[in-house]
Amino acid sequence: MTGLSGRRAEAARNHERILDAARDVFLADPEAPISAVAARAGVGISALYRRYASKEDLLRALAADGLTRYIADLEAALASDADPWTAYIECLGRVVDGRSQALAQRVAGTFTPTPELTALAERAGQLAETMFRRVRRSGALREDITEADIVLLLEMVTLVELPASDGGTALRRRYLALLLEALRAPGRARLPGPPARQADLVARWRTRAR
């Protein structure tokens, strides 16, 4: 925000506060009213509506922000000189810290996506598949895990939150580390039941009946 005029800088700060607040509110409850976001952000409801005409507009902005961050994390991992497993776990750490990928999954189906959002989701899916296949080929990942399994497991870890000073960041990192130990090859025991499928994740993006 360096170089912005006072009014534009304040608008940019309000924008970030609203998105940060919306991320927290809708991760906890995707059905929460937009007034809960305004209260969490410390802005008036009129200021929020001036930027987003409806809850759907805010959700679309959140999904776009989350997918953009997720894409950047994946691109950085794929460009890394580290070995595939190290690049992968560093990427997953950034994803959990940002909480944006889980939010995109959490609010899927609660709004009608735009063509731009669909394109972002497809790009993210392609990069995630490339990253997953690379770490799978390296032999570091247990064989009975699917890419969709990873997405759902990350969502579970991201939802960990306690009223602590860091809001649960340290706990999320702790449980991610525990999860990563379970994901490394070879698995000690075969997992029960069928794995999650990519089609299951895609189905979440169909607009839910209201």
SERO-4910 file (N, C-alpha, C, O; in steps of 0.05 Angstrom, whole numbers):
BEGIN
 pado doro    nc1    nc2    nc3   cac1   cac2   cac3    cc1    cc2    cc3    oc1    oc2    oc3
  Met    A     16    -24      0      0      0      0     17     25      0      7     47      2
  Thr    A     44     22     -2     62     45     -3     55     62    -27     51     52    -49
  Gly    A     54     89    -22     49    107    -45     20    114    -49     14    132    -65
  Leu    A      2    100    -36    -26    106    -39    -33    131    -23    -22    137     -2
  Ser    A    -53    146    -34    -62    170    -19    -77    160      6    -83    137      9
  Gly    A    -82    179     25    -94    172     50   -120    157     46   -125    137     59
  Arg    A   -138    168     29   -164    155     25   -161    128     12   -175    109     20
  Arg    A   -144    126     -8   -141    100    -22   -127     80     -4   -134     56     -4
  Ala    A   -109     89     13    -96     71     32   -116     60     52   -115     36     59
  Glu    A   -134     78     61   -154     69     80   -173     49     67   -181     29     80
  Ala    A   -180     54     42   -197     35     27   -184      8     24   -197    -13     27
  Ala    A   -158      9     19   -143    -16     16   -142    -31     42   -144    -56     43
  Arg    A   -138    -17     64   -137    -30     91   -165    -42     97   -166    -64    108
  Asn    A   -186    -27     91   -213    -37     95   -218    -63     79   -230    -82     89
  His    A   -208    -63     55   -211    -86     37   -198   -111     50   -209   -132     50
  Glu    A   -173   -107     59   -159   -129     72   -172   -138     98   -174   -162    103
  Arg    A   -181   -119    113   -195   -126    138   -220   -142    133   -226   -162    146
  Ile    A   -235   -134    112   -260   -148    105   -254   -176     96   -267   -195    105
  Leu    A   -234   -180     79   -228   -206     69   -217   -224     91   -224   -248     93
  Asp    A   -200   -213    109   -190   -229    131   -212   -237    150   -214   -260    159
  Ala    A   -230   -218    155   -253   -224    173   -271   -245    160   -280   -263    173
  Ala    A   -277   -242    134   -294   -260    120   -283   -288    120   -297   -308    122
  Arg    A   -256   -290    117   -243   -316    117   -247   -330    144   -254   -354    145
  Asp    A   -244   -315    166   -248   -327    192   -278   -335    197   -284   -356    207
  Val    A   -295   -316    190   -324   -321    194   -334   -345    178   -348   -362    189
  Phe    A   -328   -345    152   -340   -366    135   -325   -393    138   -337   -414    131
  Leu    A   -300   -393    147   -288   -419    154   -303   -432    177   -307   -456    177
  Ala    A   -311   -415    196   -325   -426    219   -354   -433    212   -364   -454    221
  Asp    A   -367   -417    195   -395   -422    188   -401   -409    161   -405   -385    159
  Pro    A   -401   -426    139   -406   -415    113   -434   -402    110   -438   -386     92
  Glu    A   -452   -408    128   -479   -397    127   -482   -371    143   -504   -360    145
  Ala    A   -460   -362    155   -461   -337    171   -471   -313    155   -465   -312    131
  Pro    A   -485   -294    167   -494   -271    152   -471   -252    147   -450   -252    161
  Ile    A   -475   -235    127   -454   -216    120   -449   -195    142   -427   -184    144
  Ser    A   -469   -191    159   -466   -172    182   -445   -182    201   -432   -166    215
  Ala    A   -441   -209    203   -421   -220    221   -393   -213    211   -374   -209    227
  Val    A   -390   -211    185   -364   -203    173   -358   -174    179   -336   -167    187
  Ala    A   -378   -157    176   -375   -128    182   -367   -124    212   -349   -109    218
  Ala    A   -380   -139    230   -373   -137    258   -345   -146    264   -331   -134    279
  Arg    A   -337   -168    251   -310   -180    255   -289   -161    244   -268   -158    256
  Ala    A   -295   -148    222   -276   -130    209   -275   -102    223   -256    -87    219
  Gly    A   -295    -96    239   -296    -70    252   -303    -48    232   -295    -25    236
  Val    A   -319    -54    212   -328    -34    193   -359    -33    193   -372    -53    201
  Gly    A   -370    -11    184   -399     -9    183   -410    -27    161   -396    -32    141
  Ile    A   -434    -36    164   -447    -53    143   -449    -38    117   -447    -50     96
  Ser    A   -453    -11    118   -455      4     94   -429      5     78   -429      4     54
  Ala    A   -406      6     93   -380      5     80   -375    -21     66   -363    -22     45
  Leu    A   -385    -43     79   -382    -69     67   -399    -71     41   -389    -81     21
  Tyr    A   -423    -61     43   -441    -63     20   -432    -45     -3   -439    -50    -26
  Arg    A   -418    -24      3   -408     -7    -18   -387    -22    -35   -385    -17    -59
  Arg    A   -373    -40    -23   -353    -56    -37   -364    -82    -49   -357    -90    -71
  Tyr    A   -382    -95    -34   -395   -120    -43   -425   -117    -40   -436   -114    -19
  Ala    A   -438   -119    -63   -467   -114    -64   -483   -136    -50   -506   -131    -43
  Ser    A   -471   -159    -47   -486   -181    -35   -466   -201    -22   -441   -198    -26
  Lys    A   -476   -220     -7   -459   -240      5   -446   -257    -17   -423   -265    -15
  Glu    A   -461   -262    -39   -450   -277    -61   -425   -263    -73   -405   -276    -79
  Asp    A   -427   -237    -76   -404   -222    -87   -380   -224    -68   -357   -228    -78
  Leu    A   -385   -223    -42   -363   -226    -23   -351   -254    -24   -327   -258    -24
  Leu    A   -368   -274    -26   -358   -302    -28   -342   -307    -54   -322   -321    -53
  Arg    A   -351   -295    -75   -336   -297   -100   -308   -284    -98   -288   -295   -107
  Ala    A   -308   -261    -84   -282   -247    -80   -264   -264    -63   -240   -266    -68
  Leu    A   -275   -277    -42   -259   -294    -24   -249   -318    -39   -225   -326    -36
  Ala    A   -266   -330    -55   -257   -354    -70   -235   -347    -90   -216   -362    -93
  Ala    A   -238   -324   -103   -217   -315   -122   -191   -310   -107   -169   -318   -117
  Asp    A   -192   -297    -84   -168   -291    -68   -155   -317    -59   -131   -321    -61
  Gly    A   -172   -336    -50   -161   -362    -41   -148   -378    -63   -127   -389    -60
  Leu    A   -161   -379    -86   -150   -394   -109   -124   -381   -119   -106   -395   -126
  Thr    A   -124   -354   -119   -100   -340   -128    -76   -346   -110    -54   -351   -119
  Arg    A    -81   -346    -83    -60   -352    -64    -51   -381    -67    -27   -387    -66
  Tyr    A    -70   -399    -71    -64   -428    -74    -47   -432    -99    -28   -448    -98
  Ile    A    -54   -419   -121    -39   -422   -145    -10   -412   -141      9   -424   -150
  Ala    A     -7   -389   -127     20   -379   -122     36   -398   -105     60   -402   -111
  Asp    A     24   -411    -85     38   -431    -69     47   -454    -85     69   -464    -82
  Leu    A     30   -464   -103     36   -487   -120     58   -480   -140     76   -496   -145
  Glu    A     56   -457   -152     77   -449   -171    104   -446   -158    124   -454   -169
  Ala    A    104   -435   -134    130   -433   -119    141   -460   -113    166   -464   -115
  Ala    A    124   -479   -106    134   -507   -100    144   -520   -125    165   -534   -124
  Leu    A    131   -517   -147    139   -530   -172    165   -517   -183    180   -531   -197
  Ala    A    170   -492   -176    195   -479   -185    218   -483   -165    241   -475   -171
  Ser    A    213   -496   -143    233   -500   -122    255   -519   -131    250   -538   -146
  Asp    A    279   -514   -122    302   -532   -127    303   -555   -106    320   -573   -109
  Ala    A    286   -554    -86    286   -575    -66    276   -601    -77    264   -602    -98
  Asp    A    282   -623    -63    271   -649    -71    241   -648    -70    230   -632    -55
  Pro    A    227   -666    -85    198   -665    -87    184   -665    -60    164   -650    -56
  Trp    A    192   -682    -41    179   -684    -15    182   -659      1    162   -649     12
  Thr    A    206   -648      1    211   -623     16    195   -600      4    182   -584     19
  Ala    A    195   -598    -22    179   -577    -35    150   -580    -29    135   -560    -26
  Tyr    A    141   -605    -28    112   -611    -24    104   -603      5     84   -589      8
  Ile    A    120   -611     25    112   -605     52    114   -575     58     98   -564     74
  Glu    A    133   -561     46    135   -533     49    111   -519     37    100   -500     48
  Cys    A    102   -529     14     78   -518      1     53   -522     19     38   -504     23
  Leu    A     50   -547     29     27   -552     46     27   -535     71      6   -526     81
  Gly    A     51   -529     82     53   -511    105     43   -483     98     28   -471    114
  Arg    A     50   -473     75     41   -446     67     11   -446     62     -3   -427     69
  Val    A      1   -468     51    -28   -470     46    -44   -470     72    -64   -456     74
  Val    A    -34   -485     92    -48   -486    118    -46   -459    132    -66   -450    144
  Asp    A    -23   -446    130    -20   -420    143    -39   -399    131    -51   -383    145
  Gly    A    -41   -400    104    -58   -380     91    -88   -386     93   -104   -367     92
  Arg    A    -95   -411     97   -122   -420    102   -141   -415     78   -165   -419     80
  Ser    A   -130   -406     56   -147   -398     33   -157   -422     17   -180   -421      8
  Gln    A   -140   -443     14   -149   -466     -1   -173   -480     13   -192   -488      0
  Ala    A   -171   -482     39   -193   -495     54   -218   -478     52   -240   -488     51
  Leu    A   -215   -451     53   -238   -434     51   -252   -438     24   -277   -439     23
  Ala    A   -237   -439      3   -249   -443    -24   -266   -468    -24   -288   -468    -36
  Gln    A   -256   -490    -12   -271   -514    -11   -295   -511      8   -317   -522      3
  Arg    A   -292   -496     30   -313   -493     50   -337   -478     39   -360   -485     46
  Val    A   -332   -458     22   -355   -443     12   -364   -452    -16   -382   -440    -28
  Ala    A   -352   -473    -26   -360   -484    -52   -389   -491    -52   -399   -503    -33
  Gly    A   -403   -483    -73   -431   -489    -76   -450   -469    -63   -474   -471    -66
  Thr    A   -439   -449    -49   -456   -429    -36   -460   -404    -54   -474   -385    -46
  Phe    A   -448   -404    -78   -452   -381    -96   -448   -392   -124   -438   -414   -129
  Thr    A   -456   -375   -144   -453   -382   -172   -426   -372   -181   -421   -348   -181
  Pro    A   -407   -390   -190   -381   -381   -198   -382   -367   -225   -398   -373   -242
  Thr    A   -364   -348   -229   -360   -334   -254   -341   -350   -272   -328   -368   -262
  Pro    A   -340   -344   -298   -321   -358   -316   -292   -354   -306   -275   -372   -308
  Glu    A   -287   -330   -295   -260   -325   -285   -253   -343   -261   -230   -353   -260
  Leu    A   -272   -347   -244   -268   -365   -221   -264   -393   -230   -246   -408   -220
  Thr    A   -279   -402   -250   -277   -429   -261   -249   -433   -272   -237   -454   -269
  Ala    A   -239   -412   -287   -213   -414   -299   -191   -416   -277   -172   -432   -279
  Leu    A   -194   -401   -255   -175   -402   -233   -176   -430   -220   -155   -441   -214
  Ala    A   -199   -441   -216   -202   -467   -204   -189   -489   -222   -176   -507   -211
  Glu    A   -193   -486   -248   -180   -506   -266   -150   -504   -265   -136   -524   -266
  Arg    A   -140   -479   -265   -111   -475   -263   -100   -487   -237    -79   -500   -237
  Ala    A   -113   -481   -215   -104   -492   -189   -105   -523   -190    -87   -536   -180
  Gly    A   -126   -534   -202   -128   -563   -203   -105   -575   -219    -94   -596   -212
  Gln    A    -98   -562   -242    -76   -573   -258    -50   -572   -244    -34   -591   -244
  Leu    A    -44   -550   -230    -19   -547   -215    -18   -567   -192      3   -580   -187
  Ala    A    -40   -570   -178    -41   -589   -155    -36   -617   -165    -22   -633   -152
  Glu    A    -48   -624   -187    -44   -651   -198    -15   -656   -206     -4   -677   -202
  Thr    A     -3   -635   -219     25   -638   -227     43   -641   -202     61   -658   -202
  Met    A     38   -626   -181     53   -628   -156     50   -655   -144     69   -668   -135
  Phe    A     25   -665   -143     19   -691   -130     33   -713   -146     45   -731   -134
  Arg    A     31   -712   -172     44   -733   -188     74   -733   -185     87   -755   -185
  Arg    A     86   -709   -182    115   -708   -178    124   -721   -152    143   -736   -152
  Val    A    109   -715   -130    117   -726   -105    111   -756   -104    124   -772    -91
  Arg    A     89   -764   -118     83   -793   -120    105   -808   -135    113   -830   -126
  Arg    A    115   -797   -157    136   -810   -172    162   -812   -156    178   -830   -161
  Ser    A    166   -794   -137    191   -794   -122    191   -817   -102    212   -824    -91
  Gly    A    168   -830    -97    166   -852    -79    163   -844    -50    164   -861    -32
  Ala    A    160   -818    -44    159   -809    -16    131   -810     -5    128   -809     20
  Leu    A    111   -813    -22     83   -812    -13     71   -840    -13     75   -855    -33
  Arg    A     57   -848      8     45   -874      9     26   -878    -15     13   -859    -24
  Glu    A     24   -903    -24     10   -909    -49    -21   -907    -47    -34   -904    -67
  Asp    A    -32   -910    -23    -61   -912    -20    -74   -885    -14    -96   -884     -4
  Ile    A    -59   -863    -20    -69   -836    -16    -75   -823    -43    -59   -825    -61
  Thr    A    -98   -809    -45   -104   -795    -70   -101   -765    -66    -99   -755    -43
  Glu    A   -100   -750    -88    -99   -721    -87   -123   -710    -72   -120   -691    -57
  Ala    A   -146   -721    -77   -171   -712    -63   -169   -717    -33   -178   -701    -17
  Asp    A   -156   -739    -25   -151   -744      4   -136   -720     16   -143   -711     38
  Ile    A   -115   -711      2    -99   -690     13   -115   -664     17   -113   -651     37
  Val    A   -132   -658     -3   -148   -634     -1   -166   -634     23   -167   -615     38
  Leu    A   -179   -657     28   -197   -659     51   -182   -659     78   -191   -648     98
  Leu    A   -158   -672     78   -142   -672    102   -132   -644    109   -132   -636    133
  Leu    A   -124   -629     89   -115   -601     94   -139   -584    104   -135   -567    122
  Glu    A   -163   -589     94   -186   -575    104   -190   -580    133   -196   -562    149
  Met    A   -187   -605    142   -191   -612    170   -170   -598    187   -177   -587    208
  Val    A   -145   -598    179   -124   -585    194   -129   -555    196   -125   -543    217
  Thr    A   -137   -543    174   -141   -514    173   -163   -505    192   -163   -482    201
  Leu    A   -183   -522    197   -205   -514    215   -198   -515    244   -214   -507    261
  Val    A   -174   -525    251   -166   -525    279   -162   -496    289   -146   -481    277
  Glu    A   -176   -489    310   -173   -461    321   -181   -461    350   -202   -473    357
  Leu    A   -165   -449    366   -170   -445    395   -166   -416    402   -152   -402    388
  Pro    A   -179   -406    423   -176   -378    431   -149   -373    443   -147   -364    466
  Ala    A   -128   -379    428   -101   -374    438    -90   -349    425   -103   -337    408
  Ser    A    -66   -340    433    -55   -315    423    -50   -316    394    -52   -296    380
  Asp    A    -43   -340    383    -37   -342    355    -61   -352    339    -59   -357    315
  Gly    A    -85   -355    352   -109   -364    337   -108   -392    328   -125   -401    312
  Gly    A    -89   -408    338    -88   -436    330    -66   -442    310    -63   -465    301
  Thr    A    -50   -422    302    -30   -427    281    -10   -449    289     -4   -467    273
  Ala    A      0   -448    314     19   -468    323      7   -496    323     20   -516    316
  Leu    A    -18   -498    332    -32   -524    332    -36   -534    304    -33   -558    299
  Arg    A    -43   -517    285    -47   -526    258    -21   -537    247    -21   -557    233
  Arg    A      2   -523    253     28   -533    243     35   -560    257     46   -577    244
  Arg    A     27   -562    282     33   -588    297     18   -611    284     29   -632    279
  Tyr    A     -8   -606    278    -24   -628    267    -17   -633    237    -21   -656    228
  Leu    A     -8   -613    224      2   -617    196     26   -635    197     29   -653    180
  Ala    A     45   -630    216     68   -647    218     61   -675    224     73   -694    213
  Leu    A     41   -679    242     32   -706    248     20   -719    224     24   -743    219
  Leu    A      4   -704    209     -8   -714    185     13   -723    164     11   -744    151
  Leu    A     34   -706    161     55   -712    142     70   -738    148     78   -752    131
  Glu    A     73   -743    174     86   -768    182     69   -792    173     80   -813    165
  Ala    A     42   -789    174     25   -811    166     24   -814    136     18   -835    126
  Leu    A     30   -793    121     29   -793     92     54   -805     79     53   -813     56
  Arg    A     76   -805     93    101   -814     81    101   -844     76     89   -860     92
  Ala    A    113   -852     55    116   -880     48    138   -892     65    157   -878     71
  Pro    A    136   -918     71    113   -935     65     92   -933     88    100   -928    111
  Gly    A     67   -936     82     47   -936    103     48   -961    120     53   -983    109
  Arg    A     45   -959    146     48   -982    163     24  -1001    161     27  -1025    164
  Ala    A      1   -990    155    -23  -1007    152    -40   -996    130    -42   -972    125
  Arg    A    -54  -1014    116    -72  -1006     94    -95   -990    106   -107   -999    126
  Leu    A   -102   -968     93   -124   -952    103   -151   -965     97   -154   -976     75
  Pro    A   -170   -963    115   -196   -975    110   -213   -958     91   -210   -934     91
  Gly    A   -231   -971     76   -250   -956     60   -237   -944     35   -212   -943     33
  Pro    A   -253   -936     16   -243   -924     -9   -233   -896     -5   -242   -882     14
  Pro    A   -214   -887    -21   -204   -859    -18   -224   -839    -30   -242   -847    -44
  Ala    A   -220   -814    -23   -236   -792    -35   -229   -790    -65   -206   -796    -73
  Arg    A   -248   -782    -81   -244   -779   -110   -245   -749   -118   -258   -733   -104
  Gln    A   -231   -743   -139   -232   -715   -149   -260   -707   -156   -268   -684   -153
  Ala    A   -276   -727   -167   -304   -721   -174   -320   -712   -150   -338   -696   -152
  Asp    A   -313   -722   -126   -327   -714   -102   -322   -684    -95   -340   -670    -87
  Leu    A   -297   -675   -100   -291   -647    -96   -304   -629   -116   -314   -608   -109
  Val    A   -305   -638   -141   -318   -622   -162   -347   -619   -156   -359   -598   -160
  Ala    A   -360   -640   -145   -388   -639   -139   -395   -618   -118   -417   -608   -118
  Arg    A   -376   -612   -101   -381   -592    -81   -386   -564    -92   -399   -547    -80
  Trp    A   -376   -559   -117   -379   -533   -129   -406   -529   -142   -412   -507   -151
  Arg    A   -422   -550   -143   -449   -546   -154   -465   -530   -134   -465   -536   -110
  Thr    A   -479   -510   -143   -494   -493   -125   -514   -509   -108   -530   -524   -118
  Arg    A   -512   -505    -82   -529   -519    -63   -557   -508    -65   -562   -485    -70
  Ala    A   -577   -526    -61   -604   -518    -61   -609   -500    -37   -600   -505    -15
  Arg    A   -624   -478    -42   -630   -459    -20   -658   -463    -11   -667   -449      8
***
